[in-house]
Amino acid sequence: MSVYKKSVVFIVFNRPDKTKETLNALRQVYLIEQFNLIVIRQEGSDEVKQIIDAISWIDTTHHVITYHSQSSVKYRINNNVRTGLEIAFANIDCEYTVVVEDDILLGYDFFNFCDVMHARYANDKKFRAINAFSKEPKQRDMLWSYGKFRYGIGKGWSVSRSAWNTLSKYWKPGVDQHFDYLIEEWTLQGFVVMPYCSRSLDIGWGEGSSHGPKDEFDEHWVAMRKSWVGSNPFPIEDYQCVEHLPFTWRSDCVSYENNFSQLLKLYRLKIKIILKKLLRR
């Protein structure tokens, strides 16, 4: 049994350069010494295997997954992440885990942000998870601001043991579907916490990207770079919740209000987005 009460689930596959960059950023994050690293490696790259096998600066648990050639990308992603969470919470003392894919850099204070948020909302039944990302331009007077939103999880995120106990009932294993779709009902009924200035940087552009634009100069990637707080050390202050925090991530990422009418409007917006995607095909 692990002596660590917090874990990082690190998902890797076949991008050695991005794997190295993500590990280098992870090594700089404040409080990293309090975590156990759980590597979920999808077999397919000897170079990535060498990088993972060489990790010596953090206690690491390795888990290798091999798939049938006909299994879909979304099936593999769903299974990789769920397997990592199952392993993390197999440690009965683990309070929470952070999920990082091989193309997500974490900001210097993200683990501290997680500590504070998990403690602050531990008794709130509507609290779902913590996201690290944002596209708002970094500003000194907004550096410690965060908001509560009805939205999903991704791009560097964290869930507690109590949340996983419920989440796992929605997140069925062995399903050929993206996990965010499977757990959407659960996430939208509560709120996720998200910082105004991004505590993660998505470097997933390029031909190996599963989602998002391939061009690194696309507005999406440029905005994230302008928002990211970076991996280098800086003085840490207290985080302040801002109601109706300005947030332009996506139109369906809305400030949290605890009422049924808002939830109904959000589901209608989701349906419109799905219909638009279907019409484009």
C-alpha positions as CSV (number, residue, x, y, z in Angstrom):
1,M,0.0,0.0,0.0
2,S,1.3,3.5,-0.9
3,V,2.2,5.8,1.9
4,Y,1.1,8.8,-0.3
5,K,-2.3,10.4,0.2
6,K,-2.2,12.0,-3.2
7,S,-1.4,10.6,-6.6
8,V,-0.7,11.8,-10.2
9,V,-2.1,9.6,-12.9
10,F,0.1,10.2,-16.0
11,I,-1.2,8.8,-19.4
12,V,1.4,8.2,-22.1
13,F,1.5,6.5,-25.5
14,N,3.7,7.4,-28.4
15,R,4.9,11.0,-28.2
16,P,8.3,10.9,-26.5
17,D,9.1,14.6,-27.0
18,K,5.9,15.7,-25.4
19,T,6.3,13.1,-22.7
20,K,9.7,14.5,-21.7
21,E,8.3,18.1,-21.7
22,T,5.4,17.1,-19.5
23,L,7.6,15.3,-17.1
24,N,10.0,18.2,-16.8
25,A,7.2,20.6,-16.0
26,L,5.7,18.1,-13.5
27,R,9.0,17.8,-11.7
28,Q,8.9,21.6,-11.0
29,V,5.4,21.8,-9.6
30,Y,5.3,22.9,-6.0
31,L,4.5,20.0,-3.5
32,I,5.3,17.3,-6.1
33,E,7.2,15.4,-3.4
34,Q,3.9,14.6,-1.7
35,F,2.6,12.6,-4.6
36,N,3.0,9.1,-6.0
37,L,3.2,8.9,-9.8
38,I,1.1,6.3,-11.5
39,V,2.1,5.9,-15.2
40,I,-0.5,4.3,-17.5
41,R,1.5,3.5,-20.6
42,Q,-0.3,2.4,-23.7
43,E,2.1,0.1,-25.5
44,G,3.4,1.4,-28.8
45,S,6.7,3.3,-28.4
46,D,10.0,1.9,-27.2
47,E,11.3,5.5,-26.7
48,V,8.5,6.4,-24.4
49,K,9.1,3.2,-22.5
50,Q,12.7,4.2,-22.0
51,I,11.7,7.6,-20.7
52,I,9.3,6.1,-18.2
53,D,11.7,3.4,-17.1
54,A,14.3,6.0,-16.4
55,I,12.2,8.0,-13.9
56,S,14.0,8.1,-10.6
57,W,13.1,11.4,-8.9
58,I,9.6,10.3,-7.7
59,D,8.1,7.0,-6.5
60,T,6.4,5.5,-9.5
61,T,3.9,2.8,-10.2
62,H,4.0,1.5,-13.8
63,H,1.0,0.0,-15.6
64,V,1.2,-1.1,-19.2
65,I,-1.9,-1.6,-21.4
66,T,-2.0,-3.4,-24.8
67,Y,-5.0,-3.1,-27.1
68,H,-6.4,-5.0,-30.0
69,S,-5.6,-3.2,-33.3
70,Q,-9.4,-2.8,-33.9
71,S,-10.1,-1.0,-30.7
72,S,-11.0,2.7,-31.2
73,V,-9.1,5.7,-30.0
74,K,-12.0,6.8,-27.7
75,Y,-12.2,3.3,-26.2
76,R,-8.5,3.4,-25.4
77,I,-8.6,6.9,-23.9
78,N,-11.6,6.0,-21.8
79,N,-10.0,2.8,-20.5
80,N,-6.5,4.4,-19.9
81,V,-7.8,7.1,-17.7
82,R,-10.3,5.0,-15.9
83,T,-7.6,2.3,-15.2
84,G,-5.4,5.0,-13.7
85,L,-8.1,6.3,-11.4
86,E,-8.9,2.7,-10.2
87,I,-5.2,2.1,-9.4
88,A,-5.0,5.5,-7.6
89,F,-8.0,4.9,-5.4
90,A,-7.0,1.3,-4.7
91,N,-4.9,3.0,-2.0
92,I,-7.4,3.4,0.7
93,D,-5.6,6.4,2.2
94,C,-5.5,8.4,-1.1
95,E,-7.4,11.6,-0.7
96,Y,-7.4,12.8,-4.3
97,T,-5.7,12.3,-7.6
98,V,-4.6,14.5,-10.4
99,V,-4.9,13.3,-14.0
100,V,-2.3,14.5,-16.6
101,E,-2.0,13.4,-20.2
102,D,1.4,13.3,-22.0
103,D,0.6,16.7,-23.6
104,I,-0.4,18.7,-20.6
105,L,2.1,20.9,-18.7
106,L,1.0,21.8,-15.1
107,G,1.6,25.2,-13.6
108,Y,3.8,25.8,-10.6
109,D,1.0,26.1,-8.0
110,F,-1.6,23.7,-9.3
111,F,-1.1,21.1,-6.5
112,N,-1.4,23.8,-3.9
113,F,-4.6,25.0,-5.7
114,C,-5.9,21.4,-5.5
115,D,-5.1,21.1,-1.8
116,V,-7.0,24.3,-1.1
117,M,-10.0,23.6,-3.3
118,H,-10.4,20.0,-2.1
119,A,-10.3,21.2,1.5
120,R,-12.6,24.2,0.9
121,Y,-15.4,22.2,-0.9
122,A,-15.0,18.8,0.8
123,N,-18.4,19.0,2.4
124,D,-20.2,20.5,-0.6
125,K,-22.3,17.8,-2.3
126,K,-22.3,19.7,-5.6
127,F,-18.5,19.9,-5.9
128,R,-17.4,17.6,-8.7
129,A,-13.8,18.3,-9.7
130,I,-11.0,20.8,-10.3
131,N,-9.8,21.8,-13.8
132,A,-6.5,23.6,-14.4
133,F,-7.2,25.3,-17.7
134,S,-8.3,28.7,-18.9
135,K,-7.9,30.9,-22.0
136,E,-8.3,34.2,-20.2
137,P,-5.2,36.5,-20.6
138,K,-2.9,36.3,-17.5
139,Q,-3.3,39.4,-15.3
140,R,-1.7,40.1,-11.9
141,D,-4.9,41.2,-10.3
142,M,-6.7,38.0,-11.4
143,L,-3.9,35.5,-10.7
144,W,-5.6,34.2,-7.6
145,S,-9.2,34.3,-8.9
146,Y,-11.2,31.2,-9.7
147,G,-14.9,30.5,-10.4
148,K,-17.4,27.7,-10.2
149,F,-18.8,26.4,-13.5
150,R,-21.2,23.8,-14.9
151,Y,-18.8,22.0,-17.2
152,G,-16.8,18.8,-17.7
153,I,-13.3,17.8,-16.8
154,G,-10.0,17.7,-18.8
155,K,-6.6,19.2,-19.6
156,G,-5.1,18.6,-16.1
157,W,-7.8,17.9,-13.5
158,S,-8.4,16.4,-10.1
159,V,-11.0,14.4,-8.3
160,S,-11.3,13.3,-4.7
161,R,-12.0,9.8,-3.4
162,S,-15.6,10.7,-2.4
163,A,-16.2,12.1,-5.9
164,W,-14.8,9.0,-7.6
165,N,-17.0,6.7,-5.5
166,T,-20.0,8.3,-7.3
167,L,-18.3,9.2,-10.6
168,S,-17.3,5.5,-11.2
169,K,-20.9,4.5,-11.3
170,Y,-21.4,6.7,-14.4
171,W,-18.0,6.0,-15.9
172,K,-18.6,2.4,-17.0
173,P,-15.5,0.3,-18.0
174,G,-15.2,-1.2,-21.5
175,V,-17.4,1.4,-23.2
176,D,-16.5,2.6,-26.7
177,Q,-17.2,6.3,-25.9
178,H,-15.3,9.3,-24.6
179,F,-15.5,9.5,-20.8
180,D,-16.6,13.1,-20.7
181,Y,-19.8,12.0,-22.5
182,L,-20.4,9.2,-20.0
183,I,-20.1,11.4,-17.0
184,E,-21.7,14.6,-18.3
185,E,-25.0,14.0,-16.4
186,W,-23.0,13.8,-13.1
187,T,-20.8,16.8,-13.8
188,L,-23.5,19.2,-15.0
189,Q,-25.6,18.6,-11.9
190,G,-22.9,20.2,-9.8
191,F,-19.9,22.4,-10.4
192,V,-16.2,22.2,-11.3
193,V,-13.6,24.7,-10.0
194,M,-11.5,26.6,-12.7
195,P,-8.9,29.3,-12.3
196,Y,-9.0,32.6,-14.3
197,C,-5.3,32.2,-15.2
198,S,-4.5,28.8,-16.6
199,R,-2.7,26.3,-14.4
200,S,-2.1,24.0,-17.4
201,L,-0.8,24.4,-20.9
202,D,-2.0,22.1,-23.6
203,I,0.9,21.3,-26.0
204,G,-1.1,18.7,-27.9
205,W,-1.1,20.3,-31.3
206,G,0.4,18.4,-34.2
207,E,-0.2,15.2,-36.1
208,G,-0.3,13.1,-33.0
209,S,-3.2,15.0,-31.5
210,S,-6.4,13.2,-30.8
211,H,-8.4,16.4,-30.3
212,G,-8.1,20.0,-31.2
213,P,-6.5,22.0,-34.1
214,K,-3.3,20.7,-35.5
215,D,-1.7,24.1,-36.0
216,E,0.1,25.5,-33.0
217,F,-0.8,29.1,-34.0
218,D,-4.5,28.4,-33.9
219,E,-6.4,30.8,-31.6
220,H,-7.1,28.0,-29.1
221,W,-3.4,27.3,-28.5
222,V,-2.3,30.9,-28.6
223,A,-4.9,31.9,-26.0
224,M,-3.9,29.1,-23.6
225,R,-0.2,30.2,-23.8
226,K,-1.2,33.7,-22.9
227,S,-3.1,32.5,-19.9
228,W,-0.7,30.0,-18.5
229,V,1.1,30.9,-15.2
230,G,4.2,28.8,-16.1
231,S,6.2,26.1,-14.3
232,N,8.7,28.4,-12.7
233,P,8.4,29.2,-9.0
234,F,6.5,32.3,-7.8
235,P,5.1,33.5,-4.4
236,I,1.8,31.8,-3.6
237,E,-1.2,33.7,-2.2
238,D,-4.7,32.7,-1.2
239,Y,-7.3,31.9,-3.9
240,Q,-10.5,33.9,-4.1
241,C,-13.8,32.7,-5.6
242,V,-15.4,35.3,-8.0
243,E,-19.1,34.9,-8.8
244,H,-19.9,35.0,-12.5
245,L,-16.2,35.0,-13.3
246,P,-15.7,36.2,-17.0
247,F,-14.7,33.0,-18.8
248,T,-14.7,32.5,-22.5
249,W,-13.6,28.9,-22.7
250,R,-16.7,27.7,-24.6
251,S,-20.3,28.8,-24.8
252,D,-21.4,25.8,-22.8
253,C,-19.0,26.6,-19.9
254,V,-21.3,28.7,-17.7
255,S,-21.0,30.1,-14.2
256,Y,-22.6,27.8,-11.7
257,E,-26.0,28.7,-10.2
258,N,-27.8,26.3,-8.0
259,N,-31.2,26.3,-9.8
260,F,-33.1,24.0,-12.2
261,S,-33.7,26.6,-14.8
262,Q,-30.0,27.1,-15.5
263,L,-29.5,23.4,-15.8
264,L,-32.3,23.1,-18.3
265,K,-30.9,26.0,-20.4
266,L,-27.5,24.2,-20.3
267,Y,-28.9,20.9,-21.6
268,R,-30.7,22.8,-24.4
269,L,-27.4,24.4,-25.3
270,K,-25.7,21.0,-25.3
271,I,-28.4,19.7,-27.7
272,K,-27.9,22.6,-30.1
273,I,-24.1,22.0,-30.2
274,I,-24.6,18.3,-30.9
275,L,-27.1,19.0,-33.7
276,K,-24.7,21.5,-35.3
277,K,-21.9,18.9,-35.2
278,L,-24.2,16.3,-36.8
279,L,-25.2,18.7,-39.6
280,R,-21.6,19.4,-40.4
281,R,-21.0,15.8,-41.2
